[in-house]
Amino acid sequence: MTYKPIEQRFSVEYQYRLHFTRDLFSPENDQLAEIIRSYKPEGTTKLLFVLDDGVAAAFPGLHDKIQAWCRLNEATDFREIITVAGGEEVKNDDRYVEEVLKAIDRNHICRHSFVIVIGGGAVIDMAGYAATIAHRGVKLIRVPTTVLSQNDAAVGVKNGINYFGKKNFIGTFAVPYAIINDADFLTTLEQRDWIAGVSEGVKVSLIKDHDFFEFIERHAADFPARKPDIMQELIYRCAELHMQHIARGGDPFESGSSRPLDFGHWAAHKLEHMTGYSIRHGEAVAVGMALDVTYAMLCNITTEEVRNRVIRVLETIGFDLRLPVNGDEEIETLLNGIEEFREHLGGKLTITLLTEIGNKHDVHEIDTALMREAIRIMSNQQIDA
C-alpha cells in the first residue's frame, strides 16, 4: 500500500516588549513585578538571577537590593543570584553555560519560572542560550546594562556562544518574555563602552533611516560628551528599528540568507577573533562598516561623498577606524572571514552594502582584489575623510 504524505501547517504568534525605566530594583519601582504578574496573575513565580560580574563590581549593593526587592513583592519566589564573568570571555568557555544550567536544575527552575539576566550583551547571549536549552525553554527576562546591549544585542531573538573560534557558532532563536532597559546601568560605563554601542545605531540608520542618520550626524560630538538625553534617543530609535525588522522583515528566525542588520559584521566578527577579543564588538562593527563602505565606493556602488560622510561621523563619535591588520598574511586571514560568514548564513553569501544613506544593496559575490585594496586603504587611511 502507498501512503500519501501527511502534512499540517500551523503558526505561532509571538509578542515581547521592551520597557524603559530607571532604578529597576528600587522599592518604589513595580515595573518588573508587573511583568511577572502579567504572566502569572496569582501565586508566586520562581526567579533565578544571572548577574554580570562587571555590573556587580560597579554596583556593590546590587545583590542585597535585588533580594530586598524580591522580599517586598509577594509574587516573587526568589531562588538565587549567580555571578558570571562579563565580556566575551563568557561566550568563549562553555563552562559558564553549564554553570547556569546547574543553577536552573539546583533551584528547580521550570518552564513557568524566570531566568532574569542582568549584564552586557555577551552575558545575555550566554545566559539566554542556557535558558532556551533547559527544559526546551525557560522564560527569560533580559536586563541589558550597556549601550550596545540596550540598543541592539538584547532586543533581538538570538542567543549563543562562540565555538571553534567562530562567533556565535552555537546558539538558538528564542523570543524573550521581556526586555527592561534601565538607564541607570549606563552611568558607570567606561568611555570606551559608552562609545562602542553607538556603532549599532549608526549601522541601522545607514541601512534603514536617513533621518535617524542625520540625527546622529548632528549630535556626533554629543556622544563622546556623554549627553544622556541624546544617548537615550539613540537607544530608543535603534531598538525600535531593530524590533520592527524582526517583526516585519518576514524572516525573524533568519531562515534565509539576507541579514541586513549584520551590515559591517563579516569583518567585525573576524576582527574580534583575530585580536583575541581585545577589540569591543561595537568598535569592530564601526571598523567593519568603514571597510564595507570603502569597498562599496571602489565598486561604484556608492559615492566617495557618502563614504567620507560615514567615516567623518564615526570618527567624530570617537572610533579609531584603522584596520588592525599588518601584512599580507593577516589580510588573507581577515578575508577568510567572508567564507566563514557565508557558512554562518547557511551556504549563500549575502553581504549588505550601502548605496546611499538610508538604503542598502545586497551582493552575493565579493571582488577579493578590490576588498584587498579597501583593507589596505583602511589600514593606512590613504583617503582623507
Buried (B, 14 or more C-beta within 10 A) or exposed (E): EEEEEEEEEEEEEEEBEBBBBEBBBBEEBBBBBEBBBEBBEEEEBBBBBBBBBBBBEBBEEBBEBBBBBBEEBEBBBBBBBBBBBBBBBBBBBBEBBEBBBEBBEEBEBEEEBBBBBBBBBBBBBBBBBBBBBBBEEBBBBBBBBBBBBBBBBBBBBBBBBBBEEBBBBBBBBBBBBBBBBBBBBBEBBEEEBBBBBBBBBBBBBBBBBEEBBBBBBEBBEBBBEBEEEBBBBBBBBBBBBBBEBBEEBEEBEBEEBBBBBBBBBBBBBBBBBBBEBEBBBBBBBBBBBBBBBBBBBBBEBBEEEBBBBBBEBBBBBBBEBEBBBEEEEBBEBBBEBBEBBBEBBEEEBBBBBBBBBBEBBEBEEBEEEBBBBBBBBBBEBEEEB
